[in-house]
Amino acid sequence: MERRFRLSTSYYNQRSKLSDLLTNRHVAERRNEQVDEMLKLIGNFGFPIVVSAYLLVRIEGKLAELTISITELAKALAVIKA
């Protein structure tokens, strides 16, 4: 009997985790935390500064990807010319 109870408890725990994933509860909670953090930053530093910092962080990743793409393009052009 105990073994069945343990298995069923484990089954329900896994099922609730799956349910959480499917309903994106953890994603919604994370978004709420991010919004709260952004509001605190805006209150402390001001809207323009927070938006500028956010955009700089996002653009930095894009610039790294562009740098890699340009390097690969230059290599491909060198192979074509040769």
N, C-alpha and C positions, 0 to 999 in steps of 0.2 A: 504494500500500500504506500509506503513512504516513497518508494522509487517513482511510482506513478505521480504522486503529488509533486515531487521535484521536477519531473519532466513537464508536467502541465504548467507549473509555475514558470519554468524556463521558457516554455512555449509562449505563454502569455506575455512575458517580458520581451521576448523577441517580437511578438506581434505588436506590442505597444510601440516599440522602437520603430518598427516598419511603418506603423500608422503615423508616427511623428514625422518620419522622413517623407511619407507620401503627402502629408498635409502641410509640409514645410514649416512646422512650428518653430524649429530651431532657426530657420532662416528669418522668420518674422521677428523672433526674439533678438537675433543678432542685429537686424536692421534697427530695431528700437534702441538698442544700445548705441549703435553708431549715430543715430539721430540725437540722442541725449548728449553724446560726446561732442557732436558738432555744435549743438546749442550752447554747451558750456564754453567751447572755444570762441564762439561768436560773442558771447557775453564778456569774455575776458579780453579778447584782442580786437574785436570788431569784424564786421561782415567782409569788407574788402580784403583784409589781411588773410582771413580764413579761406576765402575763395581763391585768392592768389596762390596760397600755399597748396591747396588741394589741386589746382590746375598744374602747378609746377611738378608735383609728385606724379601726376598722371602722365604728363608730357615726357618726363624723364624716361619712363619705360618705353614709350613710343620712339623716342630718339635712339635708344639702344637698339631697338629692332630695325630702325631705318639705317643705322650705321652698319649693321650686319648685312642687310640687303644690298646696300651700296657696295660694300666690299665684295660680295658674291657677284654682283653685276660687273664690277671691274675685272674680276677674274674671268668671267665668261667672255667678256669682250676681248680680253688678252688672248684667250684661246682661239677665238674666231679670227682675229687678226693674224695670228701665227700660222 
